[in-house]
Amino acid sequence: MTFPVRRLALALLMLGAASPALAHNPMCQCEPLAGEQIKCTGGFSDGSGAPGVTLDVIGYNEAVLLPGKLGDDSTLTFKRPEGEFYVLFDAGPGHVVEIDYADIGEP
């Protein structure tokens, strides 16, 4: 192997080893509160929060019932809509979580 080829091979090997360390998965949890309220908290598997990330409440007919963004504390509290819905945490391509209303439960 010549020197430039070795250097390229080493660089590719190091790049491949570093990529998994940079990966982080989106996480979102919604819980029922008293007074027909729902509180959702979003973040990432590396422990970082998600302030400003889109969190929409969407009906089964795909209509956006409540457009929202997570606050500075990475949470959003909203009134439970009537009927069937899901919560969409959308931090960009590959960083999406959907939570169905049936998985949120009742207070």
C-alpha positions as CSV (number, residue, x, y, z in Angstrom):
1,M,0.0,0.0,0.0
2,T,1.4,3.4,-0.9
3,F,1.5,6.3,1.6
4,P,-1.5,8.2,0.1
5,V,-3.6,5.1,0.0
6,R,-2.8,4.2,3.6
7,R,-3.6,7.7,4.7
8,L,-7.0,7.5,2.9
9,A,-7.7,4.1,4.3
10,L,-6.9,5.3,7.9
11,A,-9.1,8.4,7.4
12,L,-12.0,6.3,6.2
13,L,-11.6,3.9,9.1
14,M,-11.6,6.8,11.6
15,L,-14.6,8.4,10.0
16,G,-16.5,5.1,10.2
17,A,-15.6,4.6,13.9
18,A,-16.7,8.2,14.8
19,S,-20.1,8.1,13.1
20,P,-22.0,5.9,15.6
21,A,-20.8,8.1,18.5
22,L,-22.5,11.1,16.9
23,A,-25.9,9.3,16.5
24,H,-28.8,10.3,18.8
25,N,-32.3,9.1,18.7
26,P,-35.4,11.2,19.2
27,M,-37.5,10.6,22.3
28,C,-40.9,11.8,23.2
29,Q,-43.2,10.9,26.1
30,C,-46.8,12.2,26.7
31,E,-48.7,11.8,29.9
32,P,-52.2,12.6,30.9
33,L,-52.8,15.3,33.5
34,A,-55.8,16.4,35.4
35,G,-58.3,18.7,33.7
36,E,-58.2,16.9,30.3
37,Q,-54.6,18.1,29.8
38,I,-51.7,16.3,28.2
39,K,-48.0,17.1,28.8
40,C,-45.4,16.0,26.2
41,T,-41.7,16.1,26.8
42,G,-39.2,15.7,24.0
43,G,-35.5,15.2,23.7
44,F,-32.7,13.0,22.4
45,S,-31.1,9.8,23.6
46,D,-27.8,11.7,24.3
47,G,-29.7,13.5,27.1
48,S,-30.1,16.8,25.3
49,G,-33.4,18.6,25.3
50,A,-35.4,19.7,22.3
51,P,-36.6,23.3,22.8
52,G,-38.2,24.8,19.7
53,V,-38.8,21.4,18.1
54,T,-42.1,20.9,16.3
55,L,-44.7,19.0,18.2
56,D,-48.1,18.8,16.4
57,V,-51.3,17.2,17.5
58,I,-52.9,15.6,14.4
59,G,-56.3,14.0,13.8
60,Y,-56.7,10.7,12.1
61,N,-58.0,12.6,9.0
62,E,-54.4,14.2,8.9
63,A,-55.8,17.7,9.9
64,V,-53.5,19.5,12.3
65,L,-55.5,20.0,15.5
66,L,-52.9,21.9,17.4
67,P,-49.6,23.1,15.8
68,G,-47.0,23.6,18.4
69,K,-43.3,23.8,19.4
70,L,-41.7,22.6,22.6
71,G,-40.9,25.3,25.1
72,D,-37.6,26.2,26.7
73,D,-38.0,23.2,29.0
74,S,-38.6,20.8,26.1
75,T,-42.3,20.4,27.0
76,L,-45.7,21.3,25.6
77,T,-49.0,21.0,27.6
78,F,-52.3,21.1,25.7
79,K,-56.0,20.3,26.1
80,R,-56.8,16.7,25.0
81,P,-58.7,16.9,21.7
82,E,-61.9,14.9,21.2
83,G,-61.7,11.8,19.1
84,E,-58.7,10.0,17.7
85,F,-55.4,11.8,17.3
86,Y,-51.7,11.3,17.5
87,V,-48.8,13.5,18.6
88,L,-46.0,14.1,16.1
89,F,-42.5,15.0,17.4
90,D,-40.6,16.2,14.3
91,A,-37.0,17.2,14.7
92,G,-36.2,16.7,11.0
93,P,-35.6,13.7,8.7
94,G,-34.9,10.5,10.6
95,H,-35.8,12.2,13.9
96,V,-39.6,11.7,14.1
97,V,-41.7,10.1,16.8
98,E,-45.4,9.5,16.7
99,I,-47.5,8.8,19.8
100,D,-51.0,7.5,19.4
101,Y,-53.7,8.8,21.7
102,A,-54.4,5.3,22.9
103,D,-50.9,5.1,24.3
104,I,-51.3,8.3,26.3
105,G,-54.1,6.9,28.5
106,E,-56.4,8.8,30.9
107,P,-55.5,10.6,34.1
